[in-house]
Amino acid sequence: MKETLARPVSYMLMAGLAVALLIPCFWQPYIEAGDFASHLYNAWLAGQVQQGRVPGLTLAHPFTNVLADWGLEALSEAFGPAWAARVMAALAVQIFFWGAFSWITVLHGRHPWIVAPFLAMLSYGLIFRLGFLNFYLSTGLTLCLMALLWHPRWNRFYIALPVALLAFLAHPLPLIWGLLALAYVAIAERLSGKMRVLLLPTAFALLILIQTGLTALFPNRWSLARLVDLGGILGLAGAGQFWLYGNKYLIIVAASLLLWAILILERVDQKGMLSDPIVHLWSLNVAGFVLLPQGIQFPNYQFGLLYISERISLFIAILFCAVVGGCRYGRGLTRLSALVAAAFFTFAYMDERAMNRVQAQIAVLLAGLPPGQRVVVALQDTGSDRLNGLVHIGSGACVGHCFDYANYEAATGQFRIHVSGPNPFVAPTMKLVGEMELGKHVVTSAEAPLYSVCPSTNPSQQLVLRKLEAGDKTCLNRIEAAPQFF
């Protein structure tokens, strides 16, 4: 298919996009992305474990779910934690965006400018804001792998193998998803038109078998009510990735769905949807969103694999962009999508600025502590009914100075740092972590003294730091951070 823009213009646009994608990683002092702060904190804590400064904690050596943590640890040693966070976030965003952009380019034989604004929003969408850094990074690397192997050549396998290895080190699920997609397309291309149509129901049947096996073998969470609420419906469409900290993002979601409806109608006009393997993959991911559990409890872990629906929703959104990425180029429609993206990033800037103010308060409070103290910071953003962007701010503020006693990573047994015995640095079980996140944990004599950030009774001061003794209860702080329009 013929490229719609002259090559120099395309290169200039790509360079501009690459620079623009970096801006949200540098426009605030702190990156606000949920678990991201926890990853940064545990990268520092892993260094303390290696130096023998935190007895009772050990480092495991898992084969996966570690790439981003290794990167943060190395970058922290080289540049310090603040710049490590910026560089890692910037790298992950660039890999994700250009992985998706390259794959869709390979699919349609031209640059998919018409969906580029949506890909930019997905790059800073729900999964990024949840802070699922390894999963997010693996998804980007997997998309790069799919771009390399969509039209396989022997010389590309030498590049594809290390990319696949990096994706596996980050997280196995996106890699499995990508390899299954490649296998499906390879089979579809070898079938005639009629047989290709039959391939889809066969894949649906296999998906049902997988769902049946998972639910039979492992404790899981699946809810019909979750599928029919607003979050579930928008997640099913993929546009739920654009709904972040509050209802103002529903403006973005509604505008995106309107533009997507126009694009899908144009794709229908192009014919051949029933036999298009990309449409098949999109349909299968929609079915997976409905059928697969929202959470699964695997053996040997204290905590389950959660947010499965949200992860699949990201795949749905990427595949939708792939389905419509070959639509006829319309500059008016692309400008409208760019306007929607501009509004999305404006809202994100406002919310990050508000959360940065809270994090700055926490940092000032904790800076007055003697080094090495244990702290519990439980914050809930009442201005957001979608995501709690304040959930791990205490971890980020503690890096290099104190211990976030309520940090969850060691207690789950799913990450590098494991609890090997009694220790005063992290809570040993998820039950205790949950109590502290809800402000309901009663301090034991072994834990005292424990510092907790609590609401202030002084009208001129929002938060205070209290020293808790045995019998005292930790605090939960409800703060309206994310600004709302309605």
Secondary structure, 3 states (H helix, E strand, C coil): CCCCCCHHHHHHHHHHHHHHHHHHHCCCCCCCCCCHHHHHHHHHHHHHHHCCCCCCEEECCCCCCCHHHHHHHHHHHHHCHHHHHHHHHHHHHHHHHHHHHHHHHHHHCCCCHHHHHHHHHHHCCHHHHHCCHHHHHHHHHHHHHHHHHCCCCHHHHHHHHHHHHHHHHHCHHHHHHHHHHHHHHHHHHCCCHHHHHHHHHHHHHHHHHHHHHHHHHCCEECCHHHHHCHHHHHHHHCHHHHCCCCCCHHHHHHHHHHHHHHHHHHHHHCCCCCCCHHHHHHHHHHHHHHHCCCEECCCCCCCCECCHHHHHHHHHHHHHHHHHCCCCCCHHHHHHHHHHHHHHHHHHHHHHHHHHHHHHHHHHHHHCCCCCCEEECCEEECCCCCCCCCCCHHHHHHCCCCEECCCCHHHHCCCCEEECCCCCCCCCCHHHHHHHHCCCCECCCCCCCEEEEEECCCCCCCEEEEEECCCCECCCEEECCCCCCC
